[in-house]
Amino acid sequence: MTTHVNKVHYVTTITQVAKDLAEDEDWLRDIAIEMEIEDGLIWVYGVGEDGVQAFTDFGIENLIELVRFYKENPKLLTRWQRE
C-alpha cells in the first residue's frame, strides 16, 4: 500500500505575499484568479471565515511570474477584467 505524503509544510497568505512583494493585494487577487492548485494556489478555511488564498513556495514563484507578465502587458489585465 502506498501512502501519500504531502510535501508542503506551510503556505503563505495572499496578504503576506502582497506585503513581501510590495504589491497591492487586490491587484494580486485579480492576477491569481487564473491560478490553479497545480500552480501552487490553495484556499484556507477557518471556522466562520471566508476562504483565504494562500500559496506554496512554488505558487509564489508562479505569482511573481504573472506579476512580471502583467506589468509588461498591463492592457491585458484591463481587457480581461472588462469581459
C-alpha positions as CSV (number, residue, x, y, z in Angstrom):
1,M,0.0,0.0,0.0
2,T,1.3,3.4,-1.0
3,T,0.8,6.3,1.4
4,H,0.6,9.8,0.0
5,V,2.9,12.2,1.9
6,N,2.2,15.9,1.5
7,K,5.4,17.7,0.8
8,V,4.0,21.1,1.5
9,H,4.9,22.1,5.1
10,Y,3.4,25.6,5.1
11,V,1.7,28.1,2.9
12,T,1.7,31.9,2.9
13,T,-1.5,34.0,2.7
14,I,-2.0,36.5,-0.1
15,T,-1.9,39.3,2.4
16,Q,1.6,38.4,3.4
17,V,2.7,37.8,-0.2
18,A,1.4,41.2,-1.1
19,K,3.4,42.7,1.8
20,D,6.5,40.8,0.9
21,L,6.3,41.8,-2.8
22,A,5.2,45.4,-2.0
23,E,2.2,44.9,-4.3
24,D,-1.5,45.8,-4.0
25,E,-3.3,42.8,-2.5
26,D,-6.5,43.4,-4.6
27,W,-4.3,43.5,-7.8
28,L,-2.7,40.3,-6.8
29,R,-6.1,38.7,-6.3
30,D,-7.1,39.7,-9.8
31,I,-3.9,38.1,-11.2
32,A,-4.1,35.0,-9.0
33,I,-7.6,34.2,-10.2
34,E,-6.2,32.4,-13.2
35,M,-4.0,30.1,-11.0
36,E,-5.0,26.5,-10.1
37,I,-4.0,24.1,-7.4
38,E,-1.3,22.7,-9.7
39,D,0.2,26.2,-9.8
40,G,0.6,26.3,-6.0
41,L,-2.6,28.2,-5.0
42,I,-4.8,26.8,-2.3
43,W,-7.7,28.1,-0.3
44,V,-7.6,28.0,3.5
45,Y,-10.8,28.0,5.5
46,G,-11.4,28.5,9.2
47,V,-14.4,28.4,11.5
48,G,-16.9,31.0,10.4
49,E,-14.4,32.6,8.0
50,D,-14.5,33.1,4.3
51,G,-11.7,31.4,2.4
52,V,-8.3,33.0,2.2
53,Q,-6.0,32.5,-0.8
54,A,-2.6,31.0,0.2
55,F,0.4,30.0,-1.8
56,T,3.1,27.3,-1.6
57,D,6.7,28.5,-2.4
58,F,6.0,27.2,-5.9
59,G,2.8,29.2,-6.0
60,I,4.7,32.4,-5.0
61,E,7.2,31.8,-7.8
62,N,4.3,31.4,-10.3
63,L,2.6,34.5,-9.0
64,I,5.8,36.5,-9.4
65,E,6.0,35.4,-13.0
66,L,2.4,36.6,-13.5
67,V,3.2,39.9,-11.9
68,R,6.1,40.4,-14.3
69,F,3.9,39.4,-17.2
70,Y,1.1,41.8,-16.4
71,K,3.5,44.6,-15.6
72,E,5.0,44.2,-19.1
73,N,1.5,43.9,-20.6
74,P,-0.9,45.9,-18.4
75,K,-3.6,46.3,-21.0
76,L,-4.1,42.5,-21.0
77,L,-5.4,42.5,-17.4
78,T,-7.6,45.6,-18.0
79,R,-9.1,43.9,-21.1
80,W,-9.6,40.6,-19.2
81,Q,-11.4,42.4,-16.3
82,R,-13.9,44.0,-18.7
83,E,-15.1,40.7,-20.2
